[in-house]
Amino acid sequence: MRAKLLLVLLIAVGLSACKNSTNNSACGTEMCTAEFASIGIEATDNTDSLIYLKDVKVINKRTNKPVKLPVAQPGGIHAPNYVPIANDNTKDEFSTAGDDIEITATNKATNQTKTITLKISGGCNCHVAKVSGADKLVFD
């Protein structure tokens, strides 16, 4: 009888400890996949030819601060016309609902500058995600 009471008490204490740790989390708990998400843009001209970029600036319009661009991941896209904007390592820079991100870049050959806006979510989500916006920065 005493052993059963002790076992019930230990289980109750153990379960209450789990409940408290869940409540203390800012984002709660959720099951996430092990995949690694990333978002970037590709720069081309209007004939879909590769464009080399310079002076790339990425601003989070909610905070009016530059976005810390992620380091390219092994196996990811490595091209002179591709700009990584966000990945799961930088998802804390974005709100859960999504932020407007302004990307400005200059064509290295013509000095033409273009700007596009993407909406990117992160925060308490499992992965960073593009909510809206173009996949390409297209130069004339």
C-alpha positions in Angstrom: 0.0 0.0 0.0 2.8 2.4 0.9 4.6 1.6 -2.3 1.5 2.3 -4.4 0.9 5.7 -2.6 4.6 6.6 -3.2 4.3 5.6 -6.9 1.1 7.7 -7.4 2.8 10.7 -5.7 5.8 10.4 -7.9 3.7 10.2 -11.1 1.6 13.2 -10.0 4.8 15.3 -9.3 6.3 14.2 -12.6 3.2 15.2 -14.6 2.9 18.5 -12.9 6.5 19.3 -13.7 5.8 18.6 -17.4 2.8 20.9 -17.4 4.7 23.8 -15.8 7.5 23.6 -18.4 5.0 23.7 -21.2 3.3 26.8 -19.7 6.6 28.6 -19.3 7.4 28.5 -23.0 6.8 31.7 -24.9 5.7 29.7 -28.0 4.1 26.7 -26.3 4.9 23.3 -27.7 4.3 21.9 -31.2 5.6 19.1 -33.2 7.9 20.3 -36.0 9.5 18.4 -38.8 13.3 18.0 -39.0 13.5 19.6 -42.5 15.5 22.9 -42.8 13.6 25.7 -44.5 15.2 28.6 -46.3 14.0 31.5 -48.4 15.9 33.5 -51.0 15.4 35.4 -54.2 17.0 34.9 -57.6 18.0 37.9 -59.9 17.5 37.7 -63.6 16.9 40.0 -66.5 13.6 40.1 -68.5 14.9 37.2 -70.7 15.5 35.1 -67.6 19.3 35.4 -67.9 21.5 35.4 -64.8 22.3 38.8 -63.3 25.2 39.4 -61.0 24.3 41.6 -58.0 25.9 44.2 -55.8 24.8 46.4 -53.0 22.1 44.1 -51.7 20.1 45.6 -48.8 17.4 43.7 -46.9 15.2 45.7 -44.4 12.5 44.4 -42.1 9.8 47.0 -42.5 8.2 46.2 -39.1 11.5 47.0 -37.2 13.1 49.2 -39.8 16.3 47.3 -39.2 18.5 45.4 -41.6 17.9 41.7 -41.8 20.9 39.6 -40.8 21.3 37.5 -43.9 21.9 33.8 -43.2 25.0 31.9 -44.1 24.5 29.6 -47.1 23.8 26.0 -46.0 25.6 23.0 -47.3 23.6 21.6 -50.3 21.8 24.9 -50.7 21.8 27.2 -53.7 25.2 28.9 -54.3 24.9 31.3 -57.2 26.0 34.9 -57.8 22.4 35.8 -58.7 20.8 34.2 -55.6 20.4 36.0 -52.3 19.5 34.0 -49.2 17.0 36.1 -47.2 16.0 33.9 -44.2 16.3 30.3 -42.9 15.4 28.4 -39.8 18.5 29.8 -38.1 17.3 33.4 -38.5 13.5 32.8 -38.0 13.5 34.8 -34.7 14.1 38.0 -36.7 10.5 37.7 -38.1 7.1 37.8 -36.4 4.9 34.7 -36.3 2.3 36.4 -38.5 4.9 37.6 -40.9 6.8 40.8 -41.7 7.2 42.8 -44.9 10.8 42.5 -46.0 12.2 45.0 -48.5 15.0 43.8 -50.7 17.0 46.3 -52.8 19.8 45.2 -55.1 21.8 46.6 -58.0 22.7 44.9 -61.3 26.5 44.8 -61.3 26.7 45.3 -65.1 24.2 48.1 -65.7 23.9 49.7 -62.2 20.1 49.5 -62.4 18.6 49.1 -58.9 15.4 47.2 -58.2 13.3 46.7 -55.1 10.8 44.1 -54.2 8.9 43.2 -51.0 8.3 39.8 -49.5 6.3 38.8 -46.5 8.2 36.3 -44.3 7.0 34.6 -41.2 9.1 33.0 -38.5 8.9 33.6 -34.7 7.0 30.8 -33.0 6.4 28.9 -36.2 8.3 25.7 -36.7 10.0 27.0 -39.9 10.6 30.3 -41.6 8.1 30.7 -44.6 7.4 33.1 -47.4 3.8 34.3 -46.9 3.7 36.4 -50.1 5.9 38.0 -52.7 7.9 37.3 -55.9 10.5 34.6 -56.3 12.7 36.7 -58.6 14.1 40.2 -58.8 13.7 40.9 -62.5 15.8 43.6 -64.1 15.1 45.3 -67.5 
